[in-house]
């Protein structure tokens, strides 16, 4: 089993969270359902790698806490409502891109009533630089209408109610509960999914499985900030393509076997790659060349 996972290089870990089917899903499924490419399918009969011990997990969190004692979200917001809008817009987009859009939007409209008055078309002009902006504009307007009609323009503080809002899935609800209301929830995005599987802190085949294991294995004292520590670690250190293991503060507890040395892994020389490509082209050319018929000698 270990050889199987190592042979595939854990490439499926990041792709599992990236190959998402966003359209045609219910709100709760948009962020929980993932689609694997054909080459990365892991059979259900293959068990996940064994997680690290609880003592090592506690030591790992302790190192992250020492390295970043006061982690915060990188999204710009002023209150729970602006945070909710920013997180909805951040689906399949970067925090930097969302901040650029909301820097123009929030000075003009930062309440459910003000954004609802803008309408989809006007709101779209502010967020058109963000991916899937048309669908997100529709969801934000519908979200504002529900908040005005059913919640007196106040953002609900429980995850189940938040998930009933348009465009809000489990991950978004967890982020809002954690950041805006200080609840010890752990939202699993592509970075946390990758870090949890790569380090074996909480291996799992789906974001929900990883979230459930993180909640069981994270000490209570670290639960409030666990989301921020793991997402920032995955974004800036434990990167998808080339993890920077040589400067990782938790490398001594991490169970990832193919750790990146300083300077990166040695790459194949360009000469060998070119020679292999030329050989392939010659073989293909010979197989497609048509031979001229040989004329019979005159008798």
N, C-alpha and C positions, 0 to 999 in steps of 0.2 A: 504493500500500500504506500509506504514512504517513497519507494522508487517511482511509483506512478505519479505521485504529486510532484516529486522533484523533476521528473522527466518533462512534465508539462510546465515546469518553471513557475507555477502559480500564476500564469498569465490570465487564467480565468477569473482570478480574484478581482482585478480591476475591471475587466471586461464585463463581468457579471453585473456590476453596478452601472456601467456605462451604456450597455445595450438594453436600454429600457424601452418598453412600449408605452409611450406617454398618452397617445390618443386612444379613445375608446375604452378607457378604464374608469372605474368608479374612483372617487376621491381617495378612499382608503387604500386602493390598490395601486394608484399611480406611482407611489414611492416604495411599495412593498413587493411588487411583482417585477421580476427581472427576466431577461431572455438571454440564454447562453447561445453563442455561435456553435455550429455543429461540431467543430473540432475540440471544443472545450467542455462538452457534456461530461459530467461526472456521474456515473451510474449510482442509483440510490443504494445499491448493495455495497458500494465502497464507503467505508466509514471515514469520518473526518479525522485529521491528525489529533493526537492527544494534546489537550491544552497544557499550558505551563502550570506549575503548582500555585496554590493560593499565596504562599509565602513570597514567591517570586513576583506574583502579580502585585502584591502590596509594595514590594521593593521597587517595582517598575513605576508605580504611581508616585511613590515617594521621590524618585529621581525626577520625574516630570514636574512635580510640585516645587522641587528645589530649583529646577531650571527655569520655570515660569510660574512664579508664585501668585500672580494675579492675571489669569488669562481672560480675555474678552473677545466677543465677536468682532469681526472686521466689518460688519454691516453698519452703516450710519443710520441712527434712528433717535427719536426724542421721547417716544412713549410707546406703550404696547401696540397701539394701532399702526403707527409708522413701522414698527418692527414687523408686525404681521404682514403688511404690504411688501416690505423689503424681502422677507423670506419667501413669500409667494413668487415674487419676481425673480428670485435667485435660483429657481429650479432650472437645471441644465444651463446655468450661466455663472459667471464669476462674480465674486463680491465686488471687485473693482468696477466691473461693468455696471452692476446694479447701483453702486454708489454714485457713479457719474450721472445716471438717469434720475435717481431720486434727489440729487443735489439741485436739479432744475424743477422737479415736481413738487417736493415738499414745501418750498417757500410759497408756492402758489396754492397748493391744496394739501392739507395734512390732517383732515378730519373725514369721517365717512360722508358727511353731508357735502363737503366741498368737492371731494373726488367724484361723488355720485352726480353732482351738477355738471361736472366736466363732460361726462358721457364717454362712451367707448372711443369715438373718433378723436376727440381732443386728448384723452388720456394716451391713446396710441401714439400721438405726436411726441410725447415726452419719453416713452419707453420703447420706441421703435428700434433702438440700437441693441436691445436685448433679444435673445433668441425666443421664438414662440410668442412674440409680443402681442399678436392679435388675440390668441387664446387667453393669454394672461390678462389683457385689458378687459376682456369679457368676464373673466372670473372675478377680477377686482371690483368691477362695477356691481356684479351680482352679490358679492360679499358685502359691499357697503350697504346695499339695499336691505339685506337680511339683518345686519347689525343695527340699522336705523329702526326697522320695523319690530324686531323681536328682542333686541338687547339694549335698547336705549343708547345706541352708539358706543357701548362698552364692550371691550373684547372679553369673551368668556375665559375663565381661568382653569377649566378642566379640559383634558385632552379629548375626551369623547365628544363634547360639544363643539370644540374647535374643528374636529374632523367632519362635522356636518356642513361646514362652510365651503362654498365653491373654491376649488383650487388648493384646498388644504388637506394634505395627507398626514400620515402618522409622523413622518420626519418633521414637517413644518410645525405641526402641533407640539411636538417635543421641544423644538427649538424655542418656540414662544413661551411655553411653560417654564423652561429652564432659564432663559435669559430675562424675560420680562417679569416673571413671578417667583423666581428663585426656587423652583421645584427641582428635585434631584432626578430629572429625566435625562436619558441619553439618546440623542438623535443619531441615527446611523446613516451617514452619507457615503459616497464612494471612497473618501479618504479613511474614514473610521473603519469601513468594511475591509479595506486593504490592510491597514495596520493591525487590526484584530486577527486577521487570518495569517498574515506574514509572521508576526511575532508569536502567534499561537496564544495570545492573551485570551481570545474568545473566538475560536474558529467556528465557522458556520457557513452553510450553503446559500442562505438568504439573509437580507438585512434584518428581518424580524428575528431569525435564529441568533444572529450576532447580538442584537439588542437584548434579547432575553438572557443570553449567557453573560453579557457585560453587567447586567443588573444583578445577576447572582454572584459574580466573581469580583465586583468592584466594592471595596470596603466603604462603609457608609460615610466615613469622614472625607472620602474623595469623590463621592457621587456628584456633588454639585458642580464641580469643575471638570469632571472626566471628559465630557463632550468637547470642551474647548481644548484641553490638553491633547487629546487624540487627533482632532481635526487639524490643529496647527502643526502637530508633529508630522502628520501625513502630508500636509501641504508643502512644508518647507524642508523636511529632513528625509522621511521615509517615502520618497517620491515613487511614482508608479514604474517608470522605466528604469531609472538608476537610483536606488536608495543610497543616500550618503552615509553609509554605515561608519565611516572613519570619524565622523563628528557627532555620532548619535549618543545621547546621554543614557540610553537604556540598552546599549548593545550587549552588555554582560548578561542580561536576562532574556534577551531576544533569542528565539529558537530558529530563526531563519538561517539556513545552512550556507547559502551562496552569498555571503556578505561581501559588499563592494569595498575593495581596498582603496586607499587614497590614490587618486589619479585614474581610477576606473579599471575595469577588466581589460586585459590585452585584446586588441581587435585583430581580425584577420587582415593580412596585408592586401593592398589594392591589386597587386600583381596577380596573386592567386585567384582573386575573384574575377578579374578580367580574363585570365586563362580559362577558367571554368566556363564563363559565358561564351567565349570564342569556340570552345570545343562543342558546346551545345548547339550553337548556330551552324557550325559545319555539318554536324550530324543531321540536323533538320534539313539543311539545304540539299544534302545528298539524297535523302529519302524523297524529296519533292521534285528533283530534277528528272525530266522525262528523257528517256533514251531514244535516239533516232533509229528508225528501222534500218537494218543493214541491207543494202541492195545486192541482189544476186549477181554474180559475175557473168558476163555474156558468154554464151556457148558458141 
